[in-house]
């Protein structure tokens, strides 16, 4: 059984705390109020796991939570059990150094490939939910554009085909365009002109790729931007009324449409990471090296 503090950035962290408690761990909350999870105090036992928000921990140790900003300090970290784990979506370098000085392990789960793949699924499915009905049509038999053919773009194109859509990929990298074509998809460079007509458009590229070309005609009828801040829209179009009528920038979809699954993904990612760490340590230290508690799914 682990002693775990969960700092609540959004609803997925509330579900994560309950899920861990249901699995027999002793869990406290920080930055979120929930009747089933007690808040952590200095009088409670030293935790061996701290899980921070998806949005991360900044260079001053500040985290955004449901209850507002809270601060993780070196003094707070000194309460952690030896070789404890500090996890968050991202962790700024000064905080990483505090943890190293205290011999604490750290993981930035948003940077882990396993998290990116698992999180791409609720992102894509949530994007489809947002798009259905926007132009008065279903997605069936409609041409739908996807900018970017990374993890989210690939999963999104797969789900669109399962809906009976005709996904069209727009991708800067020639290798990714070739991969899309190998999977039976139409794929074009981002510089193609004139643009193939699509009824709707998803952007997954974290770059200003949504320029005036996408808003000059009547189609696409809608544009859904899934890119992290500041999004994929070129800045000078932000206040254009024709753009505003068609453009939506949707962030943190998994936590909004599938918070329970989003919580499971965080824990699965941490469990996979710890399993790999244990295996690497065991190889380097010998077969008799003692695993630090394990994190069974």
N, C-alpha and C positions, 0 to 999 in steps of 0.2 A: 504494500500500500504506500502510495506517495502522498506527500503533503504539498498541495498545489495552490498557488495564488493566481487567479485569472483577472487581468485588468480588462474591463469591458468597453471595447470601442463601439460595438453595435450588437444587434440581436444574435449574431452567430456566436459571440463570446458568452452570452447568457446560456445558450444551448450547450456550448462546450462545457461550461461549468457543471451543468446538470448531468451531462453525459458522463463526465469523469466521476462525479459523485455516485451515479448509478453503478459504475464499475468498481466501486469499493474504495476509491481514493478519498482522502480528506481534503475538501476544497473550500477555499475562501474567495470572496469577491473583492475587487478594488475598483472604484470608479463606476459602479453600477449597483442599483438596488434591486434585490430580488428576495422574496420572502423565504425561498428555499435554500439560499446560499448565504451564510453569515459573512459579514465584512471582516477583513483581516485587521488585527490590532497587534500592538507590540507584545501583548500578553500571550498571544497564541504561539504554538511551537514554531521553530524555525522551518520554513518551507524548503523543499529540495528542488522544486520546479516553480518557475515564474513564467507565465505566458502573457505577453503584452499584445496590444491591438495589431490588426493587419496594417494600419497606417504607420506603425513603427514608433521608435523611441528616438527623439532628436538629440542633438549634441549636448544639450543641457539636461537630458534625462526626462524631458517633458513628453507626455503621451496624451492624446486626445481620447476622452472616454465619454460614455453616455452622460455622466454627471459633470463633465467639464474637464479641463486640463488637470493632470496630476503629475507628480515628479518622482522619478526613481533616482535616488541619490546613492553615493558610495556608502553612507551610513546604513541605508536600507539594505543594500546588497550584502553588508556584513552580517545580516541576520540569516542569510542563506546557509543551508547545510553545506559541508565540505563537498566540493566537486558538483555543486548544484547546477541546474540548467536554467539559463535565461534565454527565452525564445520570444521573438516578435517578428512581424512582417519584415521590418528593417530595423537595424540598430546602428546608430551613428558611431563613428570611430572613437570619440572620447569615452563613450559608455563601454565599447568593446575593450578599451584599455583598462577601465576600472575592473571589468570582469576578469581580465587576464591577471591583473595585480592580485586579485582575490582567489585565483585558481578556480574560477567558475567557467563552466562550458557555455557556449553561445551558439545559437542557430538563428539565421535570418531566413525564415521559411519561404518568403516570397521569392528568394533567389534560387531555390532548389527546383531542379527540373521536375521532380516527382510532383511537387505542388503545382507547378505551372500546367502540367498535363491534366491533373485531377481537377483543378479549378477551371480549366477551359470548358469543361462539360456544362456546369451550371451557368457559366457566362454565356455560352452559345444558346442554351435552351431558354434562358431568361431573355436574351435578345430576340429570339423567335416569338416569344410570348408578347413582347412589346410591339413587334412588327405586325402581327396578325390583325387584319382588318383596317390597317391605317389608310389604305388607298381604296377601301370599299371592296377589296378582293380578299380571297384566301391566298396562301402562298402557292397553292397548287398550280402548276403549269405556267407560272409567271417567271420572267427573267429577273434574277436578283443578283446584284453585284456585291462582291466582298473585296475590300481593299486590304491586302496583306494576307499571306499564306503561311503564317507561323502556326503556333499551336491552336489558338482560338480560331483563326481563319480556316484551318483544316477541319476542325470539329464542326464549325458552323456550316461549311460547304457540305460536309457529310450529312448533317441533320437536314439541311435544305433539300438535298436530293431525296431523303427519306420522306419528306413532305410532298414530293412530286414537283418541287421547284426546278428551275434551270439556272443553277449558280454560275456566275461568270466571275473569274478571278482577275484582279488587277494587282500586280506585284512588280516591285522594282528589280528584285534579284532574278537573274535568268535561271539559276538553278532551281529556285522555288517554282518558277513558271513551268519549267520542264517537269517537275514533280507533279504539279497540278495536271498537266497534260497527260502524264503517264497514268494518272488516276481517272482519266476520261473527262476532264473538265476543260472548258474553254478558258484560256488564260492570256492576258494582255499585259504589256508594259504600262506603267503609270503614265507614260508620255504619249500613249496612243491617241491619235486624232483622225477623224472624229470619234468621239466616245461611242462604244456600242450602247444601244438603248437598254435601260433596265427600269423596271417598275419601282424598285427600292434599292437602297444601298446601305451596307454595313461597313464601317471603317474600324479596322483593328490595329492600324499602324500608328505608333506613338510619334507622329511627325505631322507637320502642317501640309497635308496632302489634299485636303478638301478645298480646292480653289474655285474660282468663278465658273470654270468649265462645267462643274457638276450642277450648277444652279441656273444656267442660261436658258434651257428649254423647259418644257412642262414635266419631263421625266429626268431623274427619278422623282416619284411623287413624295417620297420620304427618305430621309437620311438619318440613320442611327449611328452615333459615334460611340464606340466602346473603348477608345483609347484612354489611358490614364491622363491626368492633368498635365498640360493645359488642353489636351484633346487634339484632334486632327484638323480643325477648322483654321484656315489662315486668319490671323488676327483682324485684318481690316474688314472682314465680312461679318464680324460679330454683331454689328448693329444693323445690318442690311435686312429690311423687312421681308424681302422675298426669301432670304435664307432662314430667318426666324420661323417662317410659316411651315418649313419642311424639316428643319434640323432639330434633333434631340441629342443631347450628350448625357449618356447614362453611365453612372459610376457604381462600383461595388455591387454589381448585379447579384452575385451569389448570396451575399448577406441579406438581400432584399427579397429575392424570390424563393430561395432554398436555404434558409439559415441553418436548418438541422443538418443537411448534407454539407454545407459549408463548414460547420463545426467539425463534422467527421473528417473532412479533408485535412483540416489543420492537424488533428490528432494523428491521422494516418501518416501524414508527412513527417511529423516528429518521430513517430514510431519507426518508420523506415530509416530515417536519418540515424537514430540511435542504434538501430540494428546494424547498420553499416559501420558506425563508429566502433561498436563492440567487436565486430568481426575484424576490423583493421587493428584494433588494440590487441585482440587475442593473438593475431598472427605475429605482431611485433613483440609481445610480452610472453608468449608461450601458451600452451594449452591450459595451464592451471591458473591463468590470470582470472581474477574474480570480477564478474560482471557487476556493474553498479546498479543492481535492482531490476533492470529490465523494464520495458514498457510494452507489455502485451496488449494487442489490439482487443 
